[in-house]
């Protein structure tokens, strides 16, 4: 895949890491609340093999430029447009935000549809590191 800034992301780059996948949109208020917390987790645990990727929903028009939106929130992790094919590969997405946490072997450990506090995600994340 290619992120919104033109960088290539490969599944090989994520192999052996604990990965948080976040489906979001610029028009999603709860997404805007969650994303800075995910960046804080990445800052705290990235050196221990944790990665975050944000998949931007494109079903409705963006409220603002998604790259600028993320920068204002302090988000530095890769952001990729979530194509219909990609959404289906993750089992379909029924609501935003949707957060998925995968352990180091690629097994889904937690799926949350709707807002969740960073502390709750962190408590799920720590044992996986």
N, C-alpha and C positions, 0 to 999 in steps of 0.2 A: 504494500500500500504506500501511498504518498500522503504525507500530512499537509496541513494547510499552508505550511511554509516551504513546501517542496522537498522535504527530506524523506528518504525512503525508510520504511519500517518493515522489517521482516520477522516472521515468527521465530526464526533462528535467533534473533536478537533477544527474544524473551525466554528462550529455553533455559530452564533451571531457575527461573525467577518466580517470585510471588507477584501476581499481576492483578491490578484492579482495573476493570473496564468500566467506564462511566459513559452512559448514553445521556446526552444533554442537548439543550437548544438555547439560543440567545433569548427567546421569548419565555423561557421556563424560570419562574421566580425561585422555586426550590433548588433548581440546578445552580443558579447564581449563588445561593447560600452554601451549597456543598463543595463547589469546586475549589475555593481557597483552602478548605480543610484537607482536601486530597493533596494539594500542593505541599501543605505543611507535613503531611505523612511522608510524602516522597522526599522532602528535604531531610526528615528525621531518619528514614529507614532505607533510602535509596542505596546507600553504601553497603547495606546488608542483603542486597538482592531483591529489592522491591521496585516495581515499575508501575506507572499509571499511563493509561491511554484513554483519551476522551473521544467518543464517537458522536459527532454533531448530527443531529436529526435535521433532515431537509424537507420534511413534509409541509411546513409552513414557511413563509418568508421570514428571513432573519430580521430582528429588530434593529440590529447594527452589524457592522463588519465583525465576523466571528473572531478574527485574530486580534483586533482592537479590544473587543469584549473580554477576551481571555487575558490580555495584557493588563487591562484595568483591574482585573481580579487578582493579578499576580501569578497567573497560571503559566507555567513554563513546560509542562509535559506535552507530548505530541497530541495533536488534535487532527482527526481524520473525518471526512464526510462518511456518514453511515448510509451506504447504498442499500437498496432493498435486499440485494443478495447477501450483504454483510449482516443485516438484521436477521435474516432467516438462518444464517450460520450460527447465530447466538440463540436460536429457538424462537425468534419473533419477539418484538418489544411491544408491550401493551400499555405502557405508561412511562412518563418521564418525571423525575430522573429514574433511570434503572442502573443499579450498580451491581457488578459481579466481581467476586473475589476468587481467584484461582490459586491453588497451591503450586508448588514448584514442578510438579509432574503434569500440570495442565488440567487438573481435576477441579471442577467447580465446587467451591466450599460454601459459598453464600451468595444468594441473589436477593436484592432488595428492590422492590418497586415502590417509588416514592422517596421522600426525604428521610435521611438518617443522619444523626449526629456523628461528627468525626470521632468522638470518644467510643461510640459503639463499634464503628468500623475498626478503630485501632485495637480494641479488645479482641476482635476476630482475627486481625492481622498478626499480632505479636506471636501467638503460638506457631504460626506458619513460617516464621523467619528462623 
